């Protein structure tokens, strides 16, 4: 089961099952090793952007994967 971190209110994050879709033609599925948050995500978390964000919003929008070895 895949879980998503969701912003539900100022300074409130929850986890919930997330729908996963199989890749379609010309698409690939990634398995990020780590995810991070950007400055916008921090503003959302602090409640500064509630007028612009539809809740629940999925956080951690910056996936990162290790570089392949040389």
ABEGO torsion letter per residue (X at the ends): XBBBBBBABBGBBBBBBBBBBBBBBGBBBBBBABBBBBAAAAAAAAGAAAAABBOBBBBGABBBBBBBBX
